[in-house]
Amino acid sequence: MTALPSVSYSITVRLEVPAGGSTVSKLTTAVEQAGGLVTALDVTASGHERLRIDVTCAAADTEHAGRLVEAMRAVPGVEIGRVSDRTFLMHLGGKISMEAKHPIRNRDDLSMIYTPGVARVCLAIAANPDDARRLTIKRNTVAVVTDGSAVLGLGNIGPKAALPVMEGKAALFKRFAGIDAWPLCLDTQDPDAIVEIVKAIAPGFAGINLEDISAPRCFEIEARLREELDIPVFHDDQHGTAVVVLGALYNALRVVGKDISAVKVVLSGAGAAGTAILKLLIAAGVKDTCVADIGGVIHSGREGLSPELRWIAENTNAAQYSGDLKGALAGADVFIGVSAPNILTGADIATMNENSIVFALANPTPEVDPAAAGEHAAVVATGRSDYPNQINNVLVFPGVFRGLLDAQSSKVSIEMELAAAKALAGVVTDEELNATYIVPSVFHPEVHTRVAHAVRDAAGGKAPASEVFPDDSPAL
């Protein structure tokens, strides 16, 4: 699959060219012939002899961006100045900041926001710890916790290198759900240490979002924290992925006219995401499932199964098929991949049942080329933004946490996840639904509020905190 120019690899090149003539048009032609895409061309300074121009163009990857610069340099009369990577510019100094909700303009403001007035609030919370949710940022704050062991598709790159992703996650919480989220990148990959650290910082937060922690440690860490904390713990790589996949599957099944209880589903990938997807599909009513990993299809007779894989073997593959993924795919209705690139071909998809559904979610390169899959499957989805039907966790996690925080929930349940998936699917109306539109845009105005309301109702139906506490001043 050939990568297309993307804004995530866009560059701005400051250069000088002779005034007049055809140099500018030659620049555009040179970029296009090199496979790039010019998205902006701005004159930043002009003189009688020379022009200074900022050329912004999209490339397919970093190496391609370098080739675009050389193509521009080769145009007669062009002098290259500064080359800026627009993505790196956006990350300079980080992407989030803290700001005060109240101005500190004079001594009166200072004495109420800080000392001596703040002491009275501290004593009120000491007397009634539940007031921390009412009188501090706790009620609207989530910790985004990682150890840097499974960052995106980059692997174990460590906590410092994970920080840009966690910052981005915090920015998405704020943009789509109004939640204040803080990235906490832990310099340990020991499960015991992670659990103890998160327990120690939990008093300042209303929820914990675990992020990019590798399997199988992520299962243990989440389970222990859910047992020991009185605030919801949500591993987005597991449950966020599962919810958006189920929501998309609901709509894909509407497109092809199949019932969720009657389809055969084959999954590729038995890690954090694959296991969570499987459990949610079973809870949603899927009865015929089969899971493959690097060792082939998981079955009870396979040697060396971990506890997690043993659970999969006991709850899937009723026929105890012991072959490979391609063999399992024959006669299936749904394929869901959260595994590795290019492990299937269009010919493999052709062995599936008529009106099949393919979710090839490995990123950036899917398990099967989407175009090849589309020749045989009725509905195709990927994790990429340059194809229809992008399965993206950002459709889910902001609304899920908004609902949890508004309900003042102490846990996340399978019922809440099912409610979130149904709410996500319901955003796409019958009039809008088709094979290339089974999930709404993340910028759809109703996505996050619908998911939030569904989760809040499933958590007990409490009104948002702003309604529970219309007046934040203590009773006199």
N, C-alpha and C positions, 0 to 999 in steps of 0.2 A: 504494500500500500504506500503510494507516494505521498509524502507530507506536503501539504499546501501552505502557502504563506499565511502567517498568523500574526495578530497584533501582539501576542506574547513574545515574539521575536522581532519586534519593530525597532528600528534605529532612526535617529536623526543625525544627518551628516551636514555639518556646516562647511561650505566650500565657497570658493570665488570663481567666477567665470567672466569672460569678456562681456562688456555691455553691448547689446545689440546682437544681431546674427542669430544663428540657429542652435547655439550651444545648449540652451535649456531644453529644447525638444530632443536633442541628442542624448541628454542625460536621462530623460524619461524613457526613451527607447532602449538605452543601454541597460537600465534596471529591468525593464520588462523582458528583454532578450535573455537576461541572466536568470529569469524565473521569479523576479521580485514583483512587488506591487507598490507603486507610488501612491501614498494616501494623502500627502500634503506637500506643497512647495511654496515656501514663504520667502519673500525678499526682505532681508533684515537690514541691509544697508545698500545705498546706491551712489555711484559716482559717475563721472563722464567716461571713465575707461573700464571700470570693473563693477560687478554686482556681487554682493554677498548673499548667499541663498542657503536656507535650511531645507534640506530634502528629507522628508520622512517616508520610509518605506517599510513594508512588511516582508520578512524572510521566513523560510521554512524551519531553520534552526541556526545555531550560532555560526557554524561553518559557512552556511549559505549567506549569512549577513556579511561575513568577511569578503565573500566573492562579489557581493553587490557593491561594496566599497571599492574593490579593485576595478570593477566594471566602470564605475563613475570616474575613477582616477585615470582610466585609459582614454577618456574623452578629451580631445585636444583642447587646450586652454583651461582645463579645470585644475584648480589647486585645492586639495583636500585639507581642511582644518581639523576641527574637533569632531569625533564620532561618539555619539551618546547612545547607550542602550536604554530605551524608554522604560523598560521594566525595572532595571536597576535604579533609574532615577526616581521611580515611584516608591522604592524601598529605602531611599536615603533617610537615615535618622529614624527608621521605623514607620509604621502605618497607623499607629494609634497613639493617643495621648490622654491624660487625665485633665479634667477641668472642673472647677468648682460650680455648684448649682446656685450658690448665692454670692453676690459680690461682697468683697471686703473693702468698704469705702472709708470707714472711720472707726474710732475706738468702740462705738456701740456695736457695730457689726463684729469686730474682733472679739469683744467680750462675750458675745452670744455664740459665735461659731467656735471659738476656742475658749481659753481660760478667762474668767472663772466660770462662765455659764455652762460650759460643756461638762463640768463636774457633776452638776445636778442630773444631767442625762445619764452619765455613767452610773450614778447611784441608783437611778430608776431601773436600769437594766440589771444591775447587780441584785436588786430586790425582786425583779421579775424578768428572768433571762429571755422569755418569749418576746419581750418588747424589743429585742435586738432586730427582729424582722421589721418592726414598725418604725424604729427610730434610727436605723443605720442603713447603709447601702446593701446590707445583707439580702433584703427582700428582692432585689433586682440584679443580683450579681452571681455570675457563674465562673468557676475556675476551669480553664482549659489546660488539662494536665497531660504532659507527654514525657517519655524518657528518650525520645529520638530513635527508637529501635526499629520503626517501620514507617518511615516518612514517605508519603505518597508512593511512587514506584521506585524510590531512590534507595530504600533499604535502611540499614542501621548506620545513620550518619551522625548520630549524637545530638545532645540537647541544644547546643549553640546553633548548629545548622538547621535544627527544627524550628527555631524561633520565628523565622519569617512566615512559616505556615500557620503557627499558632496566632501570630499577630493578625494574619488574614482571617482566621476563624473568628477572632474577637471582633474584627471589623464587620464581618457578616452578621454576627449576633446583634450588633448595634443597628446596622442598616435595615435589617429585615424584621427584627422583633423588639427593638428598643431596649435590649438587654446589655448591661455593662459586664463584659467578660474580660478576664485577665489571663494572659498566657503564663503558665508556670512550667518551665522546662527543667526537669530534675536531672541532676548529674549522678544518677544511679540507675541501674537496670535490675536491681535486686527486688523481687516482689515484696519481701517483708519490709524493706526500707520504703518503697513507694507507698505501701498501705499505711505505714506509720506516719509518713510525711503528710499524706492527704488527710488523714484523721486529724493531724495537728493543726492544719490550716483551715479545716472545715468550718469552724465557728464564724468565719467572715464571709461565707458563701451560702446561697440558697440552692445550689446545685453543682454537681461535678460532671464535666464533660471530659471523659478519657479519650485521648486522641493519639493515633499512630504509635501504639504499643503492640509489639509483635505477639503472635500466637506461639505457644499456648498460654504464655504468661498472662496475657490480657484477660483470659477467662477467669483465672484464679484471682487476679487483682480486682476485677469488677465484682465477682461473687463475694469476696471478703468485705469490700467496701459497702456493698449493698446491705450486708448483714450487720455491719458495725456502725453505720452512719444513719442519722435521722433526716437526711436530705437525699433527693434522687441522684443516682449515679447512672450515667448513660455513656456507653462506649459507642461513639458515633460510627466508627468503622464497622462495627457489628450491626447495631440496631438502626442507625440512620440509613445505612445501605439497605437493610432488610425492608424497612418501611417504604422507601421509594420504589424498590423493586416490586413489592406487592401492589402498591398503588398503580404502577405502570402495568402490571400483569392484569389487574382487574379490568383496565380499559382495553388492553390488547385482546383479552378474551371476549369483551363486548364487540370488538371489531370482527373477530372470526366466528362469533356465535358459538363458543364452547363454554361448558360449565367447569368451574374450578375443581369440582369434586370428581370429574370424569377424565381429566387430562393426565398424561404421563409427562413428568418433568424430569429432565436430566440436568444435573448441576456439575460444573467443572470448577473445582476449588473447595477444599475442606478446611480452610483457615478460619479466621475470625469472621469475615463477611459471609463466606459460604455456609458456615454452621448457623449463623444467625438467620440468614435467608431461609435455610431449610426449616428451622424451628418455627418461623413465622408462617411459612407456607403450610406446614402441617396444621398449625393452629387455625389457619384460614380455611381448611377443608381439603387440601390436596392429599390424595390417598396413595398415588402411585409415584414414587420418587426413587431416584438413583443418583449417587454422588461418586465422582471420580476425582482422584488427585494424581500426583506424579507417578504413583505406583499402580495406577489402573482403577477400576471400579472397586469401591469399598464393599466388602462382604464379610460375613461372620467367620468364614474359614481362612481369612487372610492372617498371616502370622505378624506378630509385632505391633498390633494395634494399640495406640495410646488410649487412655480413657475417653478422650473426645471422639476419636475415630470408632471406638467400640460402641459408643452411643449411636453414632450414625449407622453402623452396621446393624444394630438391633432395631432401628426404627425406619429403615429404608430397604430397597432392593429385596422385595418379598420373594422374587424368583431366585435370589442368590446367584445372579449372573457374576462371573468372575473374569470377564474379558476386559477390553479397553474401552475408552470413551467413545471411539467411533462405532464400535459394535453396539454399545448401549443406546446410541443415538437413533438407530434404526427403529422406526415406528413410534418415535416420541412426538409429542405435541409441542413441547416447550423446551428450549435449551437456554440455560442461564450460566454464563461464564464469568467467574471472578478469579481468574487464574493466570494464564500466560498467553503471549501473542502467537498468532499463526499456528495454532495446533489443529485447526480444522480447515477444510476446503469447501467450496460450493458443492462439490460432489457428495460430501458427507451430509450437508444440509438436505440434499435431494432425497436422502433415505428416510427423512422424517415424514410424518403424516401430512396429508393435505392441509392447507391453511395453518402451517406451523408458525411458531413464534420464536424469534432468536434475540436474546439479550446478550450481546458479546461485549462485556464491560471492562475487560483488561484495558489499561490506559497507559501510554497513548496508543498502543497498537492492539486492536481487539483480537480475540481468539480466532476469528474468521473475518476475512475482508467483507465489509458491509455490502459492497456492490455485488460480490459473489453470492453472499447469503440472500440478498434481495431477489436474485433470479429464481429462488425456490421457496423462500419463506414469505408469508403474507405480511408479517410485521417484523421489522428489524429495529433494535435499539442498541446504542453504544454509550460509552462514558464520555465521548468526545463532543465538543461544542460545534464542530464543523459538519455534523450529520444530524438529520432529524432525530427526535426522540432521545435527547440526552438524559441519561439516568444520573442525576446529580444530587448528592446528599443535602445540598443547600436548600433544596425544595422542602426539606423535612425538619432538620435539627433546630432552626430558629423558632418555628411554630411549636414544636414539641416542648422546648424549654419555656416558651412564653406561657403555654398552657399549664405546665408543671408549677411554675412560679406563681401564676395567678391563682391556682388552686391550693397553694401552700402545701403541695404534696410532699410526702416523705419518701416516695418510692416511684419507680417506673414499672408498670405491669404489662403483660402481653395484651391485655384488653385495651390499654391506652395505645399501644403500637398498632393494633388492628383498627382502632378508631381513627388514628392518624392516617393510615393507608387508605381507608374508605373516604376520608375527607379530601385527601389529595386527589384521588380518582374523581371525586364528585365535582371538582373545579372544572373539569372538561365536560361541557354540556353535550347532549346528544347531537345537537346541530354542528358542533365543532369537531366531534370525534371522527377520526379517520386513521388509516394505517400509518401516516406520518405525523400524527398529532395525538399521542396517547398520554403525554404529560404536559402540563402547562409550563409556560416560561417562569423562571424564578422571579421575574419582575411582574408577573401577573398580580394585580392589586389584591386578590382575594386568597392567594395561596396560604400565606402564613397565618392570617386571621382565621381561616377555616380550620386549618390544622390545630391551631392554638385552642379554639373553642371546643373542638372534638376531644382533645386531650384533657382540657379542663373539665368537661362534662364527665368523661370516663373516670377522672380522678375524684369525682365527688360533687361536681357541679357548683363549686363555690364561685362567687363573683370575683372579678379581678381585685387586686389589692387596693386599687384606687377607690373602689366602691366599698370594700370592707372597712377601710379607714379613711372616710371622707375628711376627717379632721385629725391631723397628726398631733395636735397638742394634747397633753395628758389631762385627764379629768382633775378638777380642783376640788 
